[in-house]
Amino acid sequence: MLDCAIIGGGPAGLTAGLYATRGGLENVVMFEKGLPGGQITQSSEIENYPGVVGDITGMDLMQPWPEQCMKFGLKHEMVEVKRVSKDGDTFKILRANGDIDEARSVIVCTGSVPRRAGFKGEDEFFGRGVSTCATCDGFFYKGKEVAVIGGGDTALEEALYLSKICTKVYLVHRRDKFRAAPNTVKRVENTPNIELILNSVPQEVYGDTMGVTGLKVKNRENGETTDLPVPGVFVFVGNNVNNEVLKQEDGSWLCELNDQGQVVVNLKMETSVEGLYAAGDLRIDAPKQVVCAAGDGATAAINAIGYVDEKFGN
Ligand SMILES: Cc1cc2nc3c(=O)[nH]c(=O)nc-3n(C[C@H](O)[C@H](O)[C@H](O)COP(=O)(O)OP(=O)(O)OC[C@H]3O[C@@H](n4cnc5c(N)ncnc54)[C@H](O)[C@@H]3O)c2cc1C
């Protein structure tokens, strides 16, 4: 029986593993279907992890994390988890090959995946001018013009954030009305350096070996194409949280989720199920930053230690 099973080995899962093992839990396994590190390993540059100065890739940032955790006894299983369920006080971890592990506590850290809009060049230039995170990458476009794709709350909030850093933000939305909160829409409309490009869809992002140099957008009403000479394109068309492991055989969810599928937690990262914690990008209100995911992982582990001690008398 594991004291703690951690599902996912990004910043949240690795930090949970560090705190759980160093804090005294025995038999802690981190189930990560790929190499540990998480989605930040796709980033060519990270400038906002505290204490880390200079040019560093996401891969470089995450490289020492697993070694630090293993030193305190964290075990890594390179396994995809299909389902987490609970039977009495025991959690069951169903592996993709059908094997089942049992655990006293579980910390789910499976992260999220930003949705792509699907226009030409989007994948090719992802991380080289196409981004899904203004907090992460906005600073690289300080004093420059950028385009934002999307019409929901996130797209508008991020356009407002970028308008403080960039000289101009083209906000490209496929409809003539936004889906965001009326107050946010008003703030966007009153921001002089945000130009609305409505009823329009991105057609193609193009560039060279250095990165993006422009975006072509097509008006859906008259078919006209406009060329925006921007070095940065921010895509905010939704985010899928990796919550599938919480789906039960009968289609219900193991714990409470909100209407976007994010796991509802309190400030201890406790879910609605005793002994089950969620940390990082898949929880409600996640700022979707490495430092925040790591903080969540630490919080979840500290509380899992308390739960296991109290419940099972470790
Ligand atoms: C291109 C890019 C640039 C970014 N830049 C920055 C930045 O500059 N600064 C910043 O702070 N943040 C940045 N972020 C955001 C940051 O990467 C995330 O907020 C952070 O990684 C979230 O950590 P997490 O541990 O919650 O989830 P993730 O990092 O998503 O890790 C989840 C892990 O769970 C694993 N997993 C999922 N499902 C299963 C399963 N069923 N079984 C086993 N394993 C599973 C996945 O393989 C993955 O490794 C960036 C993200 C991207 C994509």
The ligand as an ORCA input file, in Angstrom:
! r2SCAN-3c Opt
* xyz 0 1
  C       5.080     26.878    -24.229
  C       4.789     27.169    -22.777
  C       5.445     28.210    -22.155
  C       5.215     28.471    -20.797
  N       5.931     29.467    -20.215
  C       5.823     29.662    -18.885
  C       6.631     30.656    -18.246
  O       7.416     31.367    -18.889
  N       6.500     30.788    -16.900
  C       5.645     30.020    -16.155
  O       5.623     30.163    -14.933
  N       4.837     29.107    -16.749
  C       4.900     28.904    -18.091
  N       4.095     27.993    -18.698
  C       3.033     27.341    -17.923
  C       3.584     26.181    -17.060
  O       4.279     25.287    -17.905
  C       2.453     25.453    -16.355
  O       1.694     26.372    -15.565
  C       2.984     24.368    -15.417
  O       3.802     23.467    -16.119
  C       1.836     23.593    -14.755
  O       2.379     22.573    -13.987
  P       1.531     21.283    -13.592
  O       2.464     20.426    -12.809
  O       0.249     21.677    -12.997
  O       1.134     20.570    -14.967
  P       1.984     20.117    -16.232
  O       3.253     20.840    -16.349
  O       1.021     20.147    -17.364
  O       2.342     18.595    -15.901
  C       1.367     17.592    -15.902
  C       2.060     16.263    -16.136
  O       1.107     15.221    -15.940
  C       1.339     14.199    -16.889
  N       0.088     13.458    -17.069
  C      -1.100     13.958    -17.525
  N      -2.034     12.979    -17.503
  C      -1.426     11.861    -17.024
  C      -1.876     10.526    -16.785
  N      -3.136     10.157    -17.023
  N      -0.996      9.614    -16.286
  C       0.296      9.972    -16.043
  N       0.778     11.228    -16.265
  C      -0.070     12.160    -16.742
  C       1.779     14.945    -18.140
  O       2.557     14.100    -18.976
  C       2.591     16.099    -17.555
  O       3.964     15.805    -17.494
  C       4.283     27.696    -20.057
  C       3.601     26.658    -20.685
  C       3.845     26.384    -22.025
  C       3.114     25.241    -22.694
*
